[in-house]
């Protein structure tokens, strides 16, 4: 007896009804369902009696790939109905698709994401034919609101048309061939009894073709399950899901938005669903003090009914309800199109009343697992560790990191933060690895999504430390050349106490640093790394070999980037000057223990300092780099060769950023600077002043006082240097421009013989 194939749209009430009615009528020997075949020995667990929505979360992790995906179920999911109806009919119920970790599903976060992108051209043509905006409206028009009679034929025609227009990729082909093997095995086992196959409609035409005849590879047995590679870790667990995560308006890759609407459609039909959703929208608006009068609601219902009649719907469909509500409740011009006229997430600028309407149709339902549901070990270890540390009750948490108990609790909380533990917030604490903050303030609160988050995090490991280390390693591996992400990942590793990084993570970090293109960002990363490597006994990172390896890579990359910068810039760049300063500190403190090439560093920076094509600030920093590291230097010659008034201040900024101490203490350098600045004419001084101010800002207040005292002493003027540092009554630039103007006026008056 041939199999009965039911092609469905995932999360469609109309398809779910068809599935339930077909199985009840046929009472088949086997019900085969698109879903992860590695869950077949756990279908009893799936049917324990959970509060839906729930999902099968599957994970996979090896050195090269980490993947997580969900197969969600709600009460009106055709796959869920097939499982329950099949059990009630006494059938053998099995999933027949490849496991979620298989390469055929790589890149899919959701097994039941519909395939509209693969047959967009055919969908667009149908939408034009039926004068509807998108596939969601088209689906409601053809199936959800129409009478159930003849739906099986309409579905088959719909999916045959769409599949006929699409190319099948290697992943779909592998999945369909695997599912066909299950179907052929079930047909052999069933004999004359029926077999019902429930899959996405996209796969139905291929399965019909692949199962029409016996296949030479069939061995008369059920297909074997794919096995994880030896080096991989993976598995599947049930997790609570939510309508919000299921909603296409929140980014879910599903064909059906507005899950609360379809839940009510499933439970009570379209007329009751329309009335209930209008009331739900009114309730949300009134709760948020938005106007929604009884007259408005009467008008919305009347408008929805009228639109349904015009559009040929026997009852108001979802978009009829939404359009009717929008007509009655939105009185302002809209900056964005109504979201149900397109697809995907709500756009910024969506009208607040429209946002509440969409939220009402999305719903707030959150699933709950049956108490007997097996959970991954991480859930139990996190619960035990929170209790052990006295944190299970939550509330405000104050920690002192210099105390063993405080540091241990801090590491646990940071591990949970890295794993996305809902309800956990850090308000204060170390932020860079070089700041002196030694206390932390946290808040830990109950959260409805805590359990699913922990179950999903269980894919990373058994303990919080192991899981956090894996999550950080994944983030570092995906950073590419984004050194900001790398810096955050490494500092999180320090906060979590998980600084023993794997060889792969070290390779990823080194490759990420090697791909960095922003000199300033890489310099900030190097500064933090060096501080952690040199000083940090608190987090246990002092002398850490992993950090040392990344420091070496960052040192080499910074030298290469610095030598490649050409041309003058408008102003000195503090970020790249800080990067040169970080390079200087790296050579001073880490060259010997890490085996860095000190001579090569000095050579690169000397070339930059002497290169007229390099920006002035970088030339000054290049000279200062060698001077600070004890290389032979001629400060007077270098300063006099810095350039004219346009370049002098920027050149000095580079010098001061890297060799401030040398400038202060070398004989005659302050005298030389005073001579140069004092020798500038009024116009040149006005041109150079902004850059000079930026340059001298590299000296802290006490050192600026020392310089000011030296300037006064050279002129034989009494008084401490701080007299020159008093804030003037007006902006210094304004005073300088006024002095220049007075000088020009005096010059003109003198030329005309008008000065006495």
Residue pairs with C-beta under 8 A, 6 or more apart in sequence:
1 187
1 190
1 191
1 192
1 193
1 194
1 195
2 187
3 183
3 186
3 187
3 194
3 195
3 196
3 197
3 211
4 22
4 26
4 28
4 194
4 195
4 196
4 197
5 197
5 199
5 204
5 207
5 208
6 15
6 18
6 19
6 22
6 78
6 152
6 155
6 196
6 197
6 198
6 199
6 204
7 155
7 156
7 159
7 199
7 200
7 201
7 202
7 203
7 204
7 205
8 15
8 16
8 18
8 19
8 78
8 79
8 155
8 198
8 199
8 200
8 201
9 15
9 78
9 114
9 139
9 143
9 200
9 201
9 255
9 256
10 77
10 78
10 79
10 112
10 113
10 114
10 200
10 254
10 255
10 256
11 72
11 74
11 76
11 77
11 78
11 112
11 246
11 254
11 255
11 256
11 259
11 262
12 76
12 78
12 139
12 143
12 144
12 255
12 256
12 262
13 76
13 144
13 262
13 265
13 266
14 143
14 144
14 148
14 151
15 78
15 143
15 155
16 76
16 77
16 78
16 80
16 81
16 266
17 81
17 148
18 78
18 148
18 151
18 152
18 155
19 78
19 81
19 82
19 85
19 196
19 198
20 81
20 82
20 85
22 152
22 196
23 31
23 82
23 85
23 86
23 89
23 91
23 196
24 85
24 88
24 89
26 89
26 194
26 196
27 89
27 90
27 91
27 194
28 86
28 89
28 91
28 190
28 193
28 194
28 195
28 196
29 91
29 92
29 186
29 189
29 190
29 191
29 193
29 194
29 195
30 91
30 92
30 93
30 94
30 186
30 189
30 190
30 195
30 196
31 82
31 83
31 85
31 86
31 89
31 91
31 92
31 93
31 94
31 195
31 196
31 198
32 94
32 95
32 96
32 179
32 182
32 183
32 186
32 195
32 196
32 197
32 198
33 79
33 82
33 83
33 86
33 93
33 94
33 95
33 96
33 198
33 199
34 79
34 95
34 96
34 97
34 111
34 179
34 198
34 199
34 200
34 203
35 56
35 71
35 79
35 95
35 96
35 97
35 111
36 56
36 58
36 71
36 95
36 97
36 98
36 99
36 100
36 111
36 236
37 94
37 95
37 96
37 97
37 98
37 99
37 178
37 182
37 223
37 225
38 58
38 99
38 225
38 226
38 236
39 46
39 56
39 95
39 236
40 94
40 95
40 225
42 236
43 83
43 93
43 94
43 95
45 238
45 373
45 374
46 56
46 83
46 238
47 83
47 84
47 87
48 369
48 370
48 372
48 373
49 370
50 238
50 367
50 368
50 369
50 370
50 373
51 367
51 368
52 73
52 74
52 75
52 80
52 241
52 367
53 72
53 73
53 74
53 240
53 241
53 242
53 243
53 246
53 259
53 365
53 367
54 72
54 73
54 238
54 239
54 240
54 241
54 367
54 369
55 70
55 71
55 72
55 73
55 238
55 239
55 241
56 70
56 71
56 73
56 100
56 236
56 237
56 238
56 239
57 68
57 69
57 70
57 236
57 237
57 238
57 239
57 452
57 455
57 456
57 459
58 68
58 69
58 70
58 71
58 99
58 100
58 101
58 234
58 235
58 236
59 66
59 67
59 68
59 101
59 233
59 234
59 235
59 236
59 456
59 458
59 459
60 66
60 67
60 68
60 100
60 101
60 228
60 232
60 233
60 234
60 459
61 67
61 232
61 233
61 234
61 459
61 460
61 470
62 229
62 231
62 232
62 233
63 231
63 504
65 106
66 459
66 470
66 474
67 100
67 101
67 106
68 109
68 456
68 459
69 100
69 105
69 108
69 109
69 110
69 111
70 109
70 110
70 111
70 239
70 241
71 79
71 100
71 110
71 111
71 112
72 110
72 112
72 241
72 245
72 246
72 254
73 79
73 80
73 241
74 80
74 241
74 243
74 246
74 259
74 263
75 263
75 266
76 262
76 263
76 265
76 266
77 112
78 198
79 112
79 198
82 93
82 196
82 198
83 93
86 92
86 93
86 196
87 93
91 196
92 186
94 182
94 186
96 178
96 179
96 182
96 183
96 197
96 199
97 111
97 175
97 178
97 179
97 199
98 104
98 105
98 174
98 175
98 178
98 226
99 105
99 225
99 226
99 236
100 108
100 111
100 236
101 228
101 232
101 234
102 174
102 226
103 171
103 174
104 170
104 171
104 172
104 174
104 175
104 178
105 111
105 171
105 175
106 171
108 253
109 253
110 252
110 253
110 254
112 200
112 254
113 253
113 254
114 200
114 202
114 253
114 254
114 255
115 166
115 200
115 202
116 123
116 135
116 255
118 166
118 167
118 202
119 162
119 163
119 165
119 166
119 202
121 165
122 161
122 162
122 164
122 165
122 166
123 135
123 138
123 162
126 138
126 161
127 133
127 134
127 135
127 137
127 138
130 138
130 141
130 142
132 138
132 141
133 319
133 340
133 341
133 342
134 341
134 342
134 343
135 255
135 343
136 248
136 255
136 256
136 257
136 318
136 319
136 340
136 343
137 317
137 319
137 340
139 255
139 256
140 317
140 318
140 319
141 311
141 312
141 313
141 317
142 154
142 158
143 151
143 154
143 155
143 158
144 262
144 265
144 270
144 317
144 318
145 270
145 313
145 314
145 315
145 317
146 154
146 314
147 314
155 201
156 204
158 201
159 201
159 202
159 204
159 205
160 204
160 205
162 201
162 202
163 201
163 202
163 204
163 205
163 206
164 205
166 202
168 176
168 206
172 202
172 203
172 206
175 203
176 203
176 206
176 207
176 210
177 210
178 223
179 199
179 203
179 207
180 206
180 207
180 210
180 211
180 215
181 215
181 217
181 218
181 223
182 222
182 223
183 195
183 197
183 207
183 210
183 211
184 211
184 214
184 215
184 218
185 218
185 220
185 221
185 222
185 223
186 195
187 195
187 211
188 218
188 220
197 207
199 207
228 234
234 459
235 376
235 459
237 374
237 375
237 376
237 455
237 458
238 369
238 373
238 455
239 369
239 451
239 452
239 455
239 456
240 366
240 367
240 368
240 369
240 449
240 451
240 452
241 366
241 367
241 452
242 364
242 365
242 366
242 367
242 448
242 449
243 259
243 260
243 263
243 362
243 363
243 364
243 365
243 366
244 250
244 362
244 363
244 364
245 252
246 252
246 254
246 259
247 254
247 257
247 258
247 259
247 362
248 254
248 255
248 256
248 257
248 258
248 343
248 344
249 257
249 258
249 339
249 344
249 345
249 346
249 358
249 362
250 345
250 362
251 344
251 345
256 262
257 340
257 343
257 361
257 362
258 318
258 358
258 361
258 362
259 362
259 363
259 365
260 277
260 280
260 360
260 361
260 362
260 363
260 364
260 365
261 273
261 277
261 318
261 321
261 361
261 363
263 363
263 365
264 272
264 273
264 276
264 277
265 273
268 276
269 315
270 314
270 315
270 316
270 317
271 315
271 316
274 301
274 304
274 315
274 316
274 320
274 321
275 301
277 321
277 360
277 361
278 297
278 300
278 301
278 304
278 321
278 325
279 297
280 360
280 361
281 292
281 325
281 329
281 356
281 357
281 360
281 361
282 292
282 296
282 297
283 360
284 356
284 359
284 360
285 291
285 292
285 329
285 353
285 356
286 292
288 356
290 352
290 353
290 356
291 329
292 329
296 328
296 329
297 328
299 324
299 327
299 328
300 321
300 324
300 325
300 327
300 328
300 329
301 324
302 324
303 323
303 324
303 327
303 328
304 316
304 320
304 321
304 323
304 324
304 325
305 316
305 320
305 324
306 324
307 316
307 320
307 323
307 324
308 314
308 315
308 316
308 317
308 320
311 317
311 320
313 320
316 324
318 340
318 361
319 340
322 338
322 340
322 357
322 361
323 338
325 357
326 338
326 353
326 354
326 357
329 353
329 357
330 351
330 353
330 354
332 351
334 351
334 354
335 349
335 350
335 351
336 347
336 348
336 349
336 350
336 351
338 354
339 346
339 347
339 350
339 354
339 358
340 358
346 355
346 358
366 448
366 449
369 451
375 455
375 458
376 454
376 455
376 458
376 459
376 462
377 458
377 462
378 454
378 455
378 457
378 458
378 460
378 461
378 462
378 463
378 464
378 467
379 451
379 454
379 455
379 458
381 462
381 463
381 464
382 416
382 421
382 454
382 464
383 392
385 412
385 464
386 392
386 412
389 408
389 409
389 412
391 397
391 409
391 412
391 413
391 444
394 423
394 443
394 444
394 445
394 446
395 443
395 444
395 445
396 441
396 442
396 443
397 409
397 413
397 440
397 441
397 442
397 443
397 444
398 439
398 440
398 441
398 442
399 406
399 407
399 409
399 410
399 413
399 439
399 440
399 441
399 442
400 406
400 438
400 439
401 407
401 410
401 429
401 430
401 438
401 439
401 440
401 538
402 438
402 538
406 440
407 538
410 429
410 440
410 495
411 465
411 495
411 496
411 497
412 464
413 424
413 426
413 440
413 442
413 444
414 468
414 492
414 495
414 496
415 464
415 465
415 467
415 468
415 496
415 498
416 424
416 464
416 468
417 424
417 426
418 468
418 471
418 472
418 492
418 496
419 453
419 454
419 457
419 460
419 464
419 467
419 468
419 471
420 453
420 457
421 450
421 453
421 454
421 457
422 447
422 448
422 449
422 450
422 453
423 444
423 445
423 446
423 447
423 450
424 442
424 443
424 444
424 445
425 442
425 443
425 444
425 445
426 440
426 441
426 442
427 441
427 442
427 443
428 437
428 439
428 440
428 441
429 437
429 439
429 440
429 441
430 437
430 438
430 440
430 495
431 437
432 491
432 528
433 491
433 494
433 528
433 531
433 532
433 536
433 539
433 541
434 527
434 528
434 531
434 532
438 538
457 467
457 471
458 467
460 466
460 467
460 468
460 470
460 471
460 474
461 467
461 468
461 469
461 470
465 496
465 497
465 498
468 492
468 496
468 498
469 493
469 496
469 498
469 500
469 501
472 489
472 492
472 493
472 496
472 498
472 505
473 501
473 502
473 504
473 505
473 508
475 485
475 488
475 489
475 492
476 485
476 486
476 489
476 490
476 501
476 505
476 508
476 509
476 512
477 504
477 505
477 508
478 485
479 485
479 486
479 489
479 508
479 512
480 512
480 515
481 512
481 515
481 516
481 517
482 512
483 512
483 513
483 516
483 518
483 521
483 522
483 524
483 525
484 521
484 525
486 509
486 512
486 513
486 525
486 550
487 524
487 525
487 528
487 529
490 509
490 528
490 529
490 532
490 547
490 550
491 528
491 532
493 499
493 501
494 532
494 536
494 539
494 540
494 541
495 539
497 539
497 540
499 539
499 540
499 541
499 544
499 546
499 547
500 546
501 509
501 546
505 546
506 546
506 549
506 550
509 546
509 549
509 550
509 553
510 549
510 550
510 553
513 522
513 525
513 550
513 553
513 554
513 557
514 553
514 557
516 522
516 525
516 554
516 557
516 561
517 561
519 558
519 561
519 562
519 565
519 575
519 576
519 579
520 573
520 575
520 576
520 578
520 579
521 575
522 554
522 557
522 558
522 561
522 579
523 558
523 575
523 576
523 578
523 579
523 580
523 581
523 582
523 583
524 575
524 578
524 579
524 582
525 554
526 551
526 554
526 555
526 558
526 579
526 582
526 583
526 586
527 578
527 581
527 582
527 585
529 547
529 550
529 551
529 554
530 551
530 582
530 585
530 586
530 589
530 590
532 539
532 541
532 542
532 544
532 547
533 541
533 542
533 543
533 544
533 547
533 548
533 551
533 590
534 542
534 589
534 590
535 542
536 542
541 547
548 590
548 593
548 594
551 586
551 590
551 594
552 594
552 595
552 596
554 586
555 583
555 586
555 587
555 590
555 596
555 601
558 579
558 582
558 583
559 583
559 600
559 601
559 604
559 605
562 576
562 579
562 580
562 583
562 604
562 605
562 608
562 618
562 622
563 604
563 607
563 608
565 576
565 614
565 615
565 618
566 613
566 614
566 615
567 613
567 615
568 615
568 616
568 647
569 615
569 617
569 650
571 650
571 690
571 691
571 694
572 616
572 617
572 649
572 650
572 653
572 654
572 691
572 694
572 695
573 615
573 617
574 657
576 617
576 618
576 621
577 617
577 618
577 621
577 653
577 654
577 657
577 658
578 657
580 605
580 618
580 621
580 622
580 624
580 625
580 654
580 657
580 658
581 621
581 657
581 658
583 601
583 605
583 625
584 625
584 628
584 629
584 658
586 596
587 596
587 598
587 601
587 602
587 629
588 628
588 629
590 596
591 597
591 598
591 601
598 629
601 625
601 629
602 625
602 626
602 629
602 631
605 621
605 622
605 625
605 626
606 622
606 626
606 631
607 622
608 614
608 618
608 619
608 621
608 622
609 619
609 620
609 621
609 622
609 623
609 625
609 626
609 638
610 619
610 622
611 619
611 622
612 619
614 622
615 650
616 642
616 643
616 647
616 648
616 650
616 651
616 654
617 650
617 651
617 653
617 654
617 657
618 654
619 642
619 651
619 654
620 642
620 650
620 651
620 652
620 653
620 654
620 655
620 656
620 657
620 658
621 654
621 655
621 657
621 658
622 654
623 633
623 638
623 654
623 655
623 659
624 654
624 655
624 656
624 657
624 658
624 659
624 662
625 658
625 659
626 633
627 633
627 635
627 659
627 662
628 658
628 659
628 661
628 662
635 662
635 663
635 666
635 668
635 669
635 672
636 668
636 669
636 672
638 655
639 652
639 655
639 669
639 672
639 673
639 676
640 672
640 676
642 648
642 651
642 652
643 651
644 684
645 680
645 684
645 685
645 687
645 688
646 687
646 688
648 676
648 688
648 691
648 692
649 688
649 689
649 690
649 691
649 692
649 693
649 694
649 695
650 691
650 695
652 673
652 691
652 692
652 695
652 696
653 691
653 694
653 695
653 698
655 663
655 695
656 663
656 695
656 696
656 698
656 699
657 698
660 698
660 699
660 703
662 669
663 669
663 670
663 673
664 670
664 699
664 703
664 706
664 707
670 707
670 710
671 710
671 714
674 710
674 711
674 714
677 685
677 688
677 692
680 688
682 739
682 740
682 743
682 744
683 740
685 736
685 740
686 736
686 737
686 740
689 732
689 733
689 736
690 733
693 732
696 704
696 707
699 707
701 725
704 721
704 725
705 720
705 721
705 722
705 725
706 721
707 721
708 721
708 722
708 723
708 724
708 725
709 720
709 721
710 721
711 721
711 724
712 718
712 719
712 721
712 723
712 724
728 735
746 755
749 755
